[in-house]
Amino acid sequence: MGWLAIDDLEALSAHELHDRAVRYAVHHGDLAFLWELLKMIPAAEASAGNEDETANDLSRVSALLSDAMASGEGRLGEALRPFYIDYLSRHPEA
């Protein structure tokens, strides 16, 4: 993967940011990041206009886990871009 500056991270797609951040967190056992991601998904779903998903996500952990794996896609991925950029900027080796 290799080090990227903030400007380089900003240039990546939400999908690329998601993949880098999740891959790094899984590889390094960073459960705190993965848990934070899961907690952020309902609000990101709401900001992406997916209110029905928000209600489902709040009541089902399995839905959150599934969402976490796909949270780099579409409007949800775009809503989570700042979270991924912040995480990756604190872990430049990701």
N, CA, C and O of each residue as an XYZ file, in Angstrom:
376
protein
N       0.822     -1.185      0.000
C       0.000      0.000      0.000
C       0.862      1.243      0.000
O       0.931      1.894     -1.042
N       1.502      1.616      1.039
C       2.391      2.769      1.007
C       1.750      4.042      1.502
O       0.528      4.188      1.526
N       2.613      4.958      1.895
C       2.208      6.212      2.496
C       1.581      7.146      1.482
O       2.078      7.282      0.364
N       0.478      7.796      1.871
C      -0.167      8.814      1.041
C      -0.423     10.052      1.887
O      -0.842      9.951      3.040
N      -0.169     11.221      1.306
C      -0.467     12.486      1.973
C      -1.969     12.741      1.926
O      -2.691     12.096      1.165
N      -2.437     13.686      2.742
C      -3.865     14.021      2.782
C      -4.388     14.339      1.385
O      -5.465     13.874      1.012
N      -3.650     15.118      0.613
C      -4.105     15.460     -0.740
C      -4.263     14.210     -1.599
O      -5.198     14.109     -2.393
N      -3.349     13.265     -1.437
C      -3.448     12.008     -2.182
C      -4.669     11.207     -1.735
O      -5.366     10.612     -2.557
N      -4.921     11.197     -0.422
C      -6.100     10.492      0.091
C      -7.382     11.131     -0.434
O      -8.319     10.436     -0.826
N      -7.412     12.469     -0.437
C      -8.596     13.188     -0.935
C      -8.893     12.831     -2.385
O     -10.051     12.861     -2.802
N      -7.878     12.498     -3.151
C      -8.054     12.187     -4.571
C      -8.614     10.781     -4.805
O      -9.091     10.479     -5.899
N      -8.559      9.918     -3.779
C      -9.059      8.557     -3.937
C     -10.581      8.523     -3.884
O     -11.214      9.377     -3.263
N     -11.154      7.529     -4.541
C     -12.606      7.341     -4.478
C     -12.993      6.836     -3.094
O     -12.151      6.336     -2.348
N     -14.265      6.968     -2.760
C     -14.752      6.445     -1.485
C     -14.494      4.944     -1.400
O     -14.143      4.432     -0.337
N     -14.664      4.255     -2.490
C     -14.431      2.808     -2.523
C     -12.974      2.489     -2.201
O     -12.701      1.580     -1.417
N     -12.031      3.232     -2.800
C     -10.607      3.006     -2.531
C     -10.261      3.328     -1.078
O      -9.498      2.600     -0.442
N     -10.827      4.425     -0.553
C     -10.580      4.791      0.845
C     -11.089      3.695      1.777
O     -10.395      3.283      2.707
N     -12.299      3.234      1.518
C     -12.890      2.166      2.326
C     -11.993      0.936      2.321
O     -11.659      0.394      3.374
N     -11.606      0.502      1.124
C     -10.805     -0.707      1.018
C      -9.484     -0.582      1.761
O      -9.079     -1.508      2.463
N      -8.808      0.551      1.615
C      -7.526      0.746      2.292
C      -7.702      0.756      3.806
O      -6.958      0.094      4.529
N      -8.701      1.518      4.285
C      -8.908      1.652      5.728
C      -9.329      0.326      6.349
O      -8.785     -0.071      7.379
N     -10.280     -0.355      5.742
C     -10.760     -1.621      6.304
C      -9.670     -2.691      6.221
O      -9.471     -3.452      7.168
N      -8.978     -2.746      5.107
C      -7.894     -3.736      4.967
C      -6.827     -3.507      6.045
O      -6.363     -4.460      6.672
N      -6.441     -2.251      6.259
C      -5.440     -1.942      7.272
C      -5.951     -2.329      8.663
O      -5.237     -2.971      9.432
N      -7.187     -1.936      8.981
C      -7.751     -2.224     10.300
C      -7.851     -3.724     10.551
O      -7.531     -4.192     11.644
N      -8.291     -4.478      9.553
C      -8.397     -5.931      9.715
C      -7.006     -6.533      9.893
O      -6.796     -7.365     10.776
N      -6.069     -6.120      9.065
C      -4.710     -6.659      9.135
C      -4.063     -6.390     10.491
O      -3.326     -7.229     11.010
N      -4.339     -5.218     11.063
C      -3.716     -4.827     12.325
C      -4.615     -5.076     13.537
O      -4.286     -4.671     14.652
N      -5.738     -5.736     13.316
C      -6.631     -6.035     14.429
C      -7.179     -4.807     15.107
O      -7.406     -4.815     16.317
N      -7.395     -3.748     14.346
C      -7.881     -2.483     14.907
C      -9.404     -2.534     15.044
O     -10.140     -1.957     14.244
N      -9.851     -3.241     16.083
C     -11.279     -3.385     16.319
C     -11.936     -2.057     16.675
O     -13.122     -1.863     16.409
N     -11.184     -1.150     17.268
C     -11.740      0.158     17.619
C     -12.193      0.895     16.350
O     -13.277      1.478     16.326
N     -11.372      0.870     15.305
C     -11.762      1.510     14.045
C     -12.986      0.824     13.464
O     -13.934      1.491     13.051
N     -12.974     -0.512     13.427
C     -14.100     -1.238     12.834
C     -15.390     -0.994     13.616
O     -16.459     -0.859     13.020
N     -15.297     -0.936     14.935
C     -16.466     -0.648     15.752
C     -16.954      0.774     15.495
O     -18.157      1.007     15.369
N     -16.031      1.718     15.417
C     -16.406      3.114     15.134
C     -17.098      3.197     13.776
O     -18.088      3.914     13.633
N     -16.594      2.477     12.787
C     -17.221      2.432     11.468
C     -18.652      1.923     11.584
O     -19.575      2.512     11.022
N     -18.832      0.830     12.314
C     -20.172      0.273     12.481
C     -21.110      1.270     13.148
O     -22.280      1.367     12.777
N     -20.604      2.013     14.131
C     -21.437      3.000     14.814
C     -21.784      4.171     13.912
O     -22.836      4.788     14.080
N     -20.913      4.489     12.952
C     -21.138      5.640     12.078
C     -22.080      5.334     10.915
O     -22.668      6.248     10.338
N     -22.225      4.074     10.574
C     -22.997      3.719      9.385
C     -24.450      4.194      9.450
O     -24.933      4.728      8.452
N     -25.179      4.032     10.565
C     -26.567      4.514     10.550
C     -26.688      6.010     10.232
O     -27.564      6.407      9.463
N     -25.827      6.831     10.810
C     -25.882      8.271     10.517
C     -25.493      8.546      9.074
O     -26.071      9.419      8.426
N     -24.513      7.802      8.570
C     -24.108      7.974      7.170
C     -25.229      7.526      6.232
O     -25.453      8.149      5.194
N     -25.934      6.453      6.589
C     -27.083      6.013      5.793
C     -28.125      7.133      5.736
O     -28.675      7.424      4.674
N     -28.390      7.753      6.881
C     -29.373      8.835      6.920
C     -28.926     10.013      6.065
O     -29.729     10.586      5.329
N     -27.646     10.379      6.160
C     -27.164     11.516      5.371
C     -27.131     11.191      3.886
O     -27.163     12.092      3.047
N     -27.068      9.888      3.559
C     -27.078      9.459      2.155
C     -28.509      9.286      1.642
O     -28.716      8.895      0.493
N     -29.501      9.579      2.501
C     -30.889      9.491      2.086
C     -31.499      8.112      2.213
O     -32.538      7.838      1.612
N     -30.871      7.238      2.987
C     -31.366      5.870      3.154
C     -31.983      5.688      4.537
O     -31.492      4.890      5.335
N     -33.058      6.424      4.826
C     -33.669      6.390      6.153
C     -34.154      5.000      6.543
O     -34.061      4.624      7.711
N     -34.671      4.231      5.588
C     -35.131      2.878      5.894
C     -33.972      2.010      6.379
O     -34.138      1.221      7.309
N     -32.806      2.150      5.761
C     -31.633      1.400      6.184
C     -31.207      1.805      7.590
O     -30.733      0.972      8.363
N     -31.375      3.080      7.920
C     -30.984      3.560      9.244
C     -31.733      2.800     10.324
O     -31.121      2.332     11.284
N     -33.033      2.670     10.186
C     -33.846      1.969     11.180
C     -33.429      0.502     11.272
O     -33.320     -0.050     12.367
N     -33.199     -0.116     10.133
C     -32.776     -1.514     10.133
C     -31.411     -1.678     10.781
O     -31.204     -2.601     11.569
N     -30.478     -0.792     10.456
C     -29.119     -0.903     10.974
C     -29.069     -0.756     12.487
O     -28.281     -1.422     13.157
N     -29.905      0.108     13.014
C     -29.899      0.321     14.456
C     -30.384     -0.908     15.210
O     -30.036     -1.088     16.378
N     -31.172     -1.748     14.575
C     -31.739     -2.901     15.279
C     -31.048     -4.219     14.955
O     -31.333     -5.223     15.608
N     -30.152     -4.256     13.972
C     -29.546     -5.530     13.569
C     -28.042     -5.402     13.371
O     -27.588     -4.725     12.449
N     -27.282     -6.044     14.225
C     -25.825     -6.008     14.113
C     -25.378     -6.667     12.822
O     -24.418     -6.211     12.200
N     -26.047     -7.722     12.407
C     -25.643     -8.390     11.169
C     -25.744     -7.447      9.978
O     -24.924     -7.507      9.062
N     -26.745     -6.581      9.991
C     -26.871     -5.598      8.915
C     -25.696     -4.628      8.942
O     -25.188     -4.231      7.894
N     -25.270     -4.251     10.137
C     -24.124     -3.347     10.256
C     -22.853     -3.999      9.728
O     -22.068     -3.360      9.028
N     -22.652     -5.266     10.060
C     -21.459     -5.957      9.576
C     -21.467     -6.046      8.056
O     -20.438     -5.845      7.411
N     -22.611     -6.342      7.498
C     -22.736     -6.394      6.041
C     -22.485     -5.017      5.439
O     -21.778     -4.885      4.440
N     -23.069     -3.998      6.054
C     -22.872     -2.632      5.569
C     -21.409     -2.221      5.642
O     -20.908     -1.531      4.755
N     -20.726     -2.644      6.697
C     -19.317     -2.269      6.856
C     -18.494     -2.774      5.688
O     -17.587     -2.086      5.222
N     -18.800     -3.958      5.218
C     -18.035     -4.524      4.119
C     -18.321     -3.799      2.798
O     -17.491     -3.819      1.890
N     -19.483     -3.167      2.689
C     -19.851     -2.470      1.448
C     -19.891     -0.958      1.631
O     -20.399     -0.250      0.761
N     -19.369     -0.448      2.741
C     -19.522      0.971      3.052
C     -18.599      1.892      2.265
O     -18.467      3.068      2.604
N     -17.972      1.387      1.241
C     -17.163      2.232      0.375
C     -17.872      2.524     -0.937
O     -17.290      3.125     -1.839
N     -19.119      2.103     -1.047
C     -19.851      2.221     -2.306
C     -20.844      3.373     -2.281
O     -21.405      3.701     -1.236
N     -21.052      3.974     -3.422
C     -22.121      4.952     -3.638
C     -22.138      6.104     -2.666
O     -21.099      6.573     -2.201
N     -23.357      6.555     -2.367
C     -23.529      7.717     -1.498
C     -23.097      7.424     -0.071
O     -22.620      8.321      0.626
N     -23.255      6.183      0.375
C     -22.787      5.815      1.708
C     -21.274      5.967      1.790
O     -20.756      6.522      2.759
N     -20.570      5.479      0.785
C     -19.119      5.633      0.751
C     -18.705      7.090      0.766
O     -17.758      7.471      1.455
N     -19.419      7.904      0.003
C     -19.111      9.337     -0.029
C     -19.345      9.976      1.335
O     -18.575     10.838      1.757
N     -20.409      9.557      2.029
C     -20.700     10.118      3.351
C     -19.623      9.741      4.371
O     -19.393     10.472      5.335
N     -18.967      8.605      4.157
C     -17.936      8.135      5.090
C     -16.521      8.535      4.689
O     -15.573      8.215      5.405
N     -16.353      9.231      3.557
C     -15.020      9.647      3.090
C     -14.201     10.347      4.167
O     -13.036      9.992      4.351
N     -14.756     11.336      4.897
C     -13.945     12.026      5.912
C     -13.430     11.074      6.999
O     -12.313     11.239      7.491
N     -14.225     10.101      7.363
C     -13.832      9.116      8.371
C     -12.655      8.291      7.877
O     -11.691      8.084      8.613
N     -12.722      7.821      6.644
C     -11.629      7.036      6.068
C     -10.360      7.880      5.923
O      -9.265      7.413      6.239
N     -10.501      9.107      5.451
C      -9.338      9.987      5.269
C      -8.670     10.263      6.610
O      -7.444     10.229      6.714
N      -9.472     10.537      7.637
C      -8.904     10.782      8.965
C      -8.133      9.558      9.449
O      -7.008      9.688      9.932
N      -8.714      8.391      9.328
C      -8.067      7.168      9.790
C      -6.779      6.897      9.018
O      -5.740      6.604      9.609
N      -6.859      6.998      7.702
C      -5.678      6.707      6.880
C      -4.582      7.747      7.090
O      -3.398      7.421      7.000
N      -4.959      8.988      7.367
C      -3.933     10.006      7.602
C      -3.206      9.776      8.921
O      -2.064     10.208      9.077
N      -3.849      9.100      9.876
C      -3.207      8.764     11.147
C      -2.416      7.472     11.055
O      -1.668      7.138     11.975
N      -2.570      6.735      9.954
C      -1.851      5.480      9.732
C      -1.224      5.538      8.337
O      -1.663      4.833      7.429
N      -0.213      6.365      8.169
C       0.330      6.590      6.821
C       0.907      5.358      6.168
O       1.110      5.350      4.954
N       1.178      4.318      6.930
C       1.699      3.102      6.313
C       0.598      2.260      5.671
O       0.884      1.251      5.026
N      -0.656      2.670      5.843
C      -1.792      1.921      5.264
C      -1.834      2.075      3.753
O      -2.717      1.518      3.100
